[in-house]
Amino acid sequence: MEEIGIGLVGGGYMGKAHAVALSAVGAVFDTRLRPRLEMVAASSPASAERYRAAFGVARAAPDWQALVEDPRVEAVVIASPQSTHRAIAERAFALGKPVFCEKPLGASLADAEAMVAAAEASGVVHMTGFNYIRTPASQYARQLVAEGAIGEVTWFRGEHTEDFYADPDAPATWRTTGEANGTMGDLAPHMINAALALIGPVASVMAEIETVHATRGGVAVTNDDQAQMMCRFAGGAMGHLHFSRVAMGRKMGYAYDITGTRGAIRFDQEDQNALWLYRAEGPEAERGFRKILTGPAHPDYLPFCQGPGHGTGYQDQIIIEARDFLEAVAEGRPHWPTFRDGLAVWRVVEAARRSHATKSWQDVPQGGAS
């Protein structure tokens, strides 16, 4: 067992989640590499010091540059705003340090392309943070599809819907300005990543993107509230994706339906420890969806709990990500999802924006996600 010094950039919602995950991952998964929370950087030295004390980090950095360049920081976790991702990652790669970057990969397609180029030129490990696909249930769904348990996939319906901006009287904030902070930059990447992971590359899209509440408190909203897209997967399946931050009543509506020629799968993140499976077999009178409760027989469940049906939670998804990153660093090999997988998501997002602007089907450029 050996230690690796981690530099954490950002201490807010996701910064805390990663700090907790890095503190727990060694005990949960008995990892060969044990992370040492060496430094944290935030929007100001005072904020960094506050996060240092709260998260049990050894030192607070005056800024992200000092953190990345510190010799005791051997790998970097980026949990700061999207607009900062590119500069931090590029500097870390120039120093030969592995990087884990929260989604979306940068604030634009151009950022993502530059980050992939820097990552691959450096030859060091790089990962993008898509945590929801790592639930035991979704990992099992991916396994079922890959082994042909429901036959050839013909249809995929996915959504990521929440209601944190459903109230039209909610005030304007940083979330209501900047493309990367709108629904297409915030919620859409998670479900697009799920579609790519479960079904495969998206070949073309036809999309509509909409701002439902044009102003909030008299301040103009400059990004999108909801979007929908029809899509055709490279493997032939049809699909429909929907994203919204104004979906009244939906708290964590990361949900999908997969239809195949011999069965079907349903999942809803609001019940994240259950997967619904239909198999076209047996007497017709006995057919129907069967609820499968996750347990030790499903991927990455047992390290958290020995009891079937007891369940895992949101924080556990981040711990699984931390395990994956540490394994990738220890083995010196890529581990899904890499920066190139983050770029694949951005390409779908940009194709959707082109489709909305032109009111036409748009092809999605392919580049070989890992």
C-alpha positions in Angstrom: 0.0 0.0 0.0 1.3 3.5 -0.9 0.0 7.0 -0.6 -0.7 9.5 -3.3 -1.1 13.2 -2.6 -4.3 14.7 -4.0 -4.9 18.3 -4.8 -8.6 19.2 -4.7 -9.7 22.3 -6.7 -13.1 23.5 -5.5 -14.7 23.0 -2.2 -18.4 23.5 -2.8 -21.1 20.8 -3.5 -18.9 18.5 -5.6 -15.7 19.5 -3.8 -17.1 18.2 -0.5 -18.4 15.0 -2.2 -14.9 14.3 -3.6 -13.2 15.1 -0.3 -15.6 12.6 1.5 -15.0 10.0 -1.2 -11.3 10.3 -1.1 -11.3 9.9 2.7 -13.4 6.8 2.5 -12.3 5.0 -0.6 -9.3 3.2 0.9 -11.4 1.6 3.6 -14.4 0.7 1.3 -12.4 -0.8 -1.5 -9.0 -1.6 0.1 -7.3 0.3 -2.7 -3.6 -0.2 -3.4 -3.1 3.5 -3.6 -4.4 5.4 -0.5 -5.2 9.1 -1.2 -3.8 11.8 1.1 -5.8 15.0 0.9 -2.8 17.2 0.5 -4.1 20.6 -0.6 -7.4 22.3 -1.4 -7.9 25.5 -3.5 -11.0 27.6 -3.8 -12.2 31.0 -5.0 -10.2 32.7 -2.3 -7.5 31.8 0.3 -10.1 32.3 3.0 -12.5 29.8 1.4 -9.7 27.4 0.9 -8.8 27.6 4.5 -12.4 27.0 5.5 -12.6 23.9 3.3 -9.3 22.7 4.6 -10.6 22.7 8.2 -13.9 21.2 7.3 -12.6 18.4 5.1 -9.5 17.4 7.0 -7.1 18.5 4.2 -3.4 19.0 5.1 -3.0 22.5 3.6 -5.0 25.3 1.9 -3.6 26.7 -1.3 -3.6 30.4 -2.2 -4.9 29.6 -5.7 -5.2 26.6 -8.1 -1.8 27.4 -9.7 0.0 26.9 -6.4 -1.9 23.7 -5.8 -1.1 22.1 -9.2 2.6 23.1 -9.0 3.1 21.8 -5.5 5.5 18.8 -5.5 3.5 17.0 -2.8 0.4 17.1 -5.0 0.7 14.1 -7.3 -2.8 14.0 -8.8 -5.5 16.7 -9.3 -9.2 16.5 -8.8 -11.1 19.4 -10.5 -14.4 20.2 -8.9 -14.5 23.9 -9.7 -16.7 25.9 -12.2 -16.6 24.7 -15.8 -14.9 27.8 -17.0 -11.8 26.9 -15.0 -11.4 23.3 -16.1 -9.3 23.7 -19.1 -6.5 25.9 -17.6 -6.2 23.7 -14.6 -6.1 20.4 -16.5 -3.6 21.7 -19.1 -1.2 22.9 -16.4 -1.5 19.6 -14.5 -0.8 17.6 -17.7 2.2 19.8 -18.5 3.6 18.7 -15.1 2.7 15.0 -15.8 0.0 14.8 -13.1 -3.1 12.6 -13.5 -6.4 14.5 -13.6 -10.0 13.7 -12.6 -12.3 16.4 -13.9 -16.0 16.8 -13.1 -18.4 17.0 -16.0 -18.9 18.8 -18.3 -15.4 18.7 -19.7 -14.7 22.4 -19.9 -17.1 25.1 -20.7 -17.3 24.4 -24.5 -16.6 21.9 -27.2 -13.4 23.8 -28.0 -12.3 23.5 -24.3 -13.1 19.7 -24.4 -11.1 19.2 -27.6 -8.1 21.1 -26.2 -8.3 19.1 -22.9 -8.3 15.8 -24.7 -5.4 16.9 -26.8 -3.4 17.9 -23.7 -4.4 14.7 -21.9 -3.4 12.4 -24.6 -0.2 14.2 -25.4 0.8 14.0 -21.7 0.4 10.2 -21.6 -0.9 10.4 -18.0 -4.2 9.1 -16.6 -7.3 11.3 -17.1 -11.0 10.7 -16.2 -14.3 12.6 -16.5 -16.8 12.5 -13.6 -20.1 10.9 -14.6 -21.2 9.5 -11.3 -24.9 8.4 -11.9 -24.0 5.6 -14.4 -22.0 4.0 -11.6 -24.9 2.8 -9.4 -24.9 -1.0 -9.1 -28.3 -1.0 -10.9 -27.1 1.0 -13.9 -23.8 -1.0 -14.0 -25.9 -4.2 -14.1 -28.2 -2.7 -16.8 -25.1 -2.0 -18.9 -24.0 -5.6 -18.4 -27.4 -7.0 -19.4 -27.4 -5.0 -22.6 -23.8 -5.9 -23.5 -24.4 -9.6 -23.1 -27.6 -9.5 -25.2 -30.0 -10.4 -22.4 -32.8 -8.3 -24.0 -31.8 -9.0 -27.5 -31.0 -6.3 -30.1 -31.8 -2.9 -28.7 -34.4 -1.1 -30.8 -35.4 1.9 -28.6 -33.9 4.1 -25.8 -35.7 6.7 -23.9 -33.7 8.8 -21.4 -34.3 11.8 -19.2 -32.6 13.9 -16.6 -35.3 16.0 -15.1 -35.2 18.1 -11.9 -37.3 20.9 -10.5 -34.8 23.2 -8.8 -35.9 26.0 -11.1 -39.5 25.0 -11.6 -40.7 28.0 -9.5 -40.9 31.0 -11.9 -40.3 33.3 -9.0 -37.0 31.7 -8.1 -34.3 34.4 -8.4 -31.6 34.7 -11.0 -28.2 33.2 -10.0 -25.0 32.1 -11.7 -27.0 29.1 -13.0 -29.2 31.3 -15.2 -26.3 32.8 -17.3 -23.7 31.1 -19.5 -24.3 28.2 -21.9 -22.4 25.7 -19.7 -24.6 26.4 -16.7 -27.9 25.8 -18.6 -29.6 22.5 -18.7 -27.7 21.4 -21.8 -24.4 22.0 -20.0 -25.6 20.9 -16.5 -28.1 18.0 -16.7 -27.9 16.8 -20.3 -24.3 15.5 -20.1 -25.3 12.9 -17.5 -28.1 11.3 -19.6 -26.1 11.6 -22.8 -23.3 9.8 -21.1 -25.8 7.1 -20.0 -27.1 6.7 -23.5 -23.5 6.4 -24.9 -22.6 3.9 -22.2 -25.7 1.7 -22.5 -26.5 1.9 -26.2 -23.4 3.2 -28.0 -22.5 6.2 -30.2 -25.2 8.6 -31.2 -25.1 9.1 -35.0 -27.6 12.0 -35.5 -30.0 14.2 -33.5 -33.0 16.4 -34.0 -33.4 18.8 -31.1 -35.4 21.6 -29.5 -33.9 23.8 -26.7 -36.0 26.2 -24.7 -35.9 28.8 -22.0 -39.2 28.6 -20.2 -38.8 31.5 -17.9 -37.2 34.4 -19.8 -36.6 36.5 -16.7 -36.2 35.9 -13.0 -36.7 38.8 -10.7 -36.4 41.2 -13.6 -33.1 39.7 -14.7 -32.8 38.1 -18.1 -32.1 34.4 -18.2 -29.5 33.7 -20.9 -29.4 29.9 -21.0 -31.8 27.0 -21.4 -34.4 25.5 -19.0 -35.3 22.4 -21.0 -34.6 20.5 -24.1 -35.6 17.4 -26.0 -34.0 15.4 -28.9 -34.8 12.6 -31.1 -31.7 10.6 -31.9 -30.5 7.7 -34.0 -27.8 5.5 -32.6 -24.9 4.2 -34.7 -26.1 0.7 -34.0 -29.5 1.4 -35.5 -31.7 2.0 -32.4 -34.0 4.9 -32.2 -34.1 7.2 -29.2 -35.5 10.2 -27.4 -33.8 12.2 -24.7 -35.3 14.9 -22.4 -33.6 17.3 -20.0 -35.2 19.8 -17.7 -34.5 21.9 -14.6 -38.2 23.0 -14.5 -39.8 19.6 -14.3 -42.2 20.2 -11.4 -42.1 17.3 -8.9 -39.0 15.7 -10.2 -36.1 15.7 -7.7 -33.6 13.3 -9.4 -35.3 12.2 -12.6 -32.4 10.4 -14.2 -34.4 7.6 -15.8 -34.3 5.4 -18.8 -36.2 2.7 -20.7 -34.4 0.3 -23.0 -36.4 -1.9 -25.4 -34.9 -4.9 -27.1 -36.1 -7.7 -29.4 -36.3 -10.1 -26.4 -36.9 -8.0 -23.4 -36.7 -4.5 -21.8 -35.2 -2.6 -18.9 -36.5 0.3 -16.9 -34.6 2.4 -14.3 -35.3 5.6 -12.2 -32.6 7.2 -10.1 -35.3 8.2 -7.5 -35.4 4.5 -6.7 -31.7 3.9 -7.5 -31.4 0.5 -5.8 -34.0 -1.1 -8.1 -33.9 -2.2 -11.7 -37.0 -3.4 -13.6 -36.3 -6.2 -16.1 -38.7 -7.8 -18.6 -37.9 -11.0 -20.4 -40.0 -12.3 -23.3 -40.1 -15.9 -22.0 -42.4 -18.3 -20.2 -46.2 -18.4 -20.3 -47.9 -15.2 -21.5 -50.0 -15.1 -18.4 -46.9 -14.9 -16.2 -45.0 -12.2 -18.1 -44.3 -8.8 -16.8 -41.6 -6.5 -15.5 -39.8 -7.9 -12.5 -38.3 -5.6 -9.9 -34.7 -6.5 -9.1 -33.3 -5.1 -5.8 -29.6 -4.5 -5.9 -27.4 -6.6 -3.6 -24.0 -8.2 -3.3 -24.4 -10.0 -6.6 -24.4 -6.7 -8.5 -21.3 -4.6 -9.5 -19.7 -2.6 -6.7 -22.4 -3.2 -4.1 -20.7 -5.7 -1.7 -17.9 -3.3 -0.6 -20.6 -1.0 0.9 -23.0 -3.6 2.3 -23.5 -7.3 2.7 -27.3 -7.1 2.8 -29.4 -7.4 -0.4 -31.9 -4.5 -0.8 -30.2 -2.4 1.9 -29.0 0.0 -0.9 -26.3 2.4 -1.8 -26.6 6.2 -2.1 -25.3 9.3 -3.9 -22.0 9.5 -2.0 -21.3 5.9 -2.8 -21.3 6.7 -6.5 -18.5 9.3 -5.9 -16.5 6.7 -3.9 -16.8 4.3 -6.8 -15.4 7.0 -9.1 -12.5 7.6 -6.7 -11.7 3.8 -6.7 -11.7 3.9 -10.5 -9.4 6.9 -10.6 -6.9 5.4 -8.1 -6.9 2.1 -10.0 -6.2 3.8 -13.3 -3.3 5.8 -11.7 -1.9 2.7 -10.0 -2.0 0.7 -13.2 -1.0 3.5 -15.5 -3.8 2.8 -17.9 -7.0 4.6 -19.0 -10.2 3.8 -17.2 -13.7 4.7 -18.5 -14.8 7.4 -18.8 -11.7 9.2 -20.0 -11.6 12.8 -21.3 -12.4 11.5 -24.8 -15.6 10.1 -23.4 -16.4 13.6 -22.0 -15.6 15.0 -25.4 -18.1 12.5 -27.0 -20.8 14.0 -24.8 -19.9 17.5 -25.8 -20.2 16.5 -29.5 -23.8 15.4 -28.9 -24.6 18.6 -27.1 -23.2 20.7 -29.9 -25.0 18.7 -32.6 -28.2 19.3 -30.6 -27.6 23.0 -30.6 -26.9 23.0 -34.3 -30.1 21.1 -34.8 -32.1 23.6 -32.8 -30.6 26.5 -34.7 -31.2 25.0 -38.2 -34.4 23.0 -37.4 -32.9 20.0 -39.0 -31.3 16.6 -38.3 -27.6 17.0 -37.5 -24.9 14.3 -37.7 -22.7 13.8 -34.6 -19.0 13.7 -35.4 -17.4 10.5 -34.2 -14.0 10.3 -32.6 -13.8 7.0 -30.9 -14.8 7.2 -27.3 -13.0 4.6 -25.1 
